[in-house]
Amino acid sequence: MSLAPADRRSLVAVDLGAESCRVSLLRWSDGKAEIQLVHRFLNGPVERDTGLHWPLAKIIEGVEEGLRKCAPLAPEGVRSIAIDGWAVDYVRLDANGQALAEPFCYRDERNVHAEVELHKRIPALWMREITGIEQLPLNTLYQLYADRLSGTPEARWLNLPEYLLARWGAEPVAEFTNATHTQLVDMDSRGWSREIFREAGLKIEFAPKIVPPGTMLGKLQGPLARLPVFADAELIAPACHDTASAIAGIPAAGDDWAYISSGTWSLVGAVTDLPVDGPSVREDSFSNLGGVGNMNCFHKNVNGMWLLKQCQNAWAAMGHEPSISDLLRDAEREPVPPMLLDVDDPDLLRVGEMPQRINRQLVTKGTQPLDESPANAPAFTALIMHSLARRYAETLTRIQQHTGKVIRRIYIVGGGSQNTFLNRLTAEATGFAVHRGSPESSTIGNFAVQLATLESELPASSMEFARAVREWSLHLNPPA
């Protein structure tokens, strides 16, 4: 595999984030890849009369503005475009493939009721045995069932990254890594579970066909394609789930490493050749989710910087808006908290009043609540960071027990990789070497999949393809 492609046109990677979205451009200079963040815009759910939704028009406008900004920066032309983003949320489509409404946000409260109601029809254990993933009310299955409970007419649907690709002319598909987060995929066959669709009363014919990461989906069409630089651009499904892209962006070889994708959520896990399942895995609520080259991402959802962000929102409402960097600096001076949080308490996954929620848990545990005023923000921050590090250590211990792996290294990727305080606490809690990956690992993985697709003839579902992606990730993100 040549690491200096003969075709030196640029590539574009779009990363949809729950808090911000980014459009990046990869260009070649003297045979080396140079990645530039061209456009970034804030994102977040908005409360409507019907519930918590994503502002779809704003997201589309922001992404397409980013593409237009790429045009004058890439006079050589753009060879391909790919999109990754958060999982589980979807756009319902009319007969012409147009959005019927803004997509719901996974944090909408309707999902909690839908989960309870669905499990009156379908045993949770039976469904877990089929899918091999953690059952969370945010999963696509429960959202689709919430649509059904509300009387919303059933319709075709696409997850958000695949929807944007289809909007630009791509074949409408469900990319494999994203599909596995729906709780509708059979762990063994790697296809849609007809049994779950049937028992939930959902139409499997409205689900898009599943394709592996690295699938070419057609040429860019529409107004953007009229710009000369985009005239022949390929649309590629990368690992459309941003965590799978972030893992693909880790250039680690060997079998002794684990990952923490650190951001709003923390995804703590390791890559395996095959799914890992059994009673103890189910009891611990680990998931088997799609990876590049048909690999398996064995991991667990752990709460993340959501806790601190929600506290920041509460303090901002009191007129105090400290930055995360200031909070972390001051928190390092705080003593080790006498009692740590259960960061995965369902109450701490909810929106609003986070200092009060944290104190409720502390009181339940038999310790004194913290002063909730902004002046005590460093103590809250220290409590959150120490609690996350302990939870990471517990989770990594269980990963070793379930997989038989001997872990010596942790790669921390995502925005939280820059949190040196939490990285230090994680190293101390686990005893493992902690390597800080790129905060833009999802973008690197996105580009690596594009390059492996364009520069090789390997089947996208093969382990050889996964190795080609790792080589490109190493080229794009060499060790310091």
Secondary structure, DSSP 8 states (H G I E B T S, - for coil): --SS-S---EEEEEEE-SSEEEEEEEEEETTEEEEEEEEEEE---EEETTEEE--HHHHHHHHHHHHHHHGGG-TT-EEEEEEEE-SS-EEEE-TTS-BSS--B-TT-THHHHHHHHHTTTS-HHHHHHHH-S---TTSHHHHHHHHHHHT----EEEEHHHHHHHHTT---EEEHHHHGGGT-B-TTT-SB-HHHHHHHT--GGGS-EEE-TTEEEEE--SGGGGSGGGTT-EEEE---BHHHHHHHT----SSSEEEEEESSEEEEEEEESS---SHHHHHTT-EEEE-GGG-EEEEEEEE-THHHHHHHHHHHHTT----HHHHHHHHTTS---SS---TT-GGGGSSS-HHHHHHHHHHHTTS-----SGGGHHHHHHHHHHHHHHHHHHHHHHHHHHH-----EEEEESGGGG-HHHHHHHHHHH-SEEEE--TTHHHHHHHHHHHHHHH----TTSHHHHHHHHHHHHHHS---
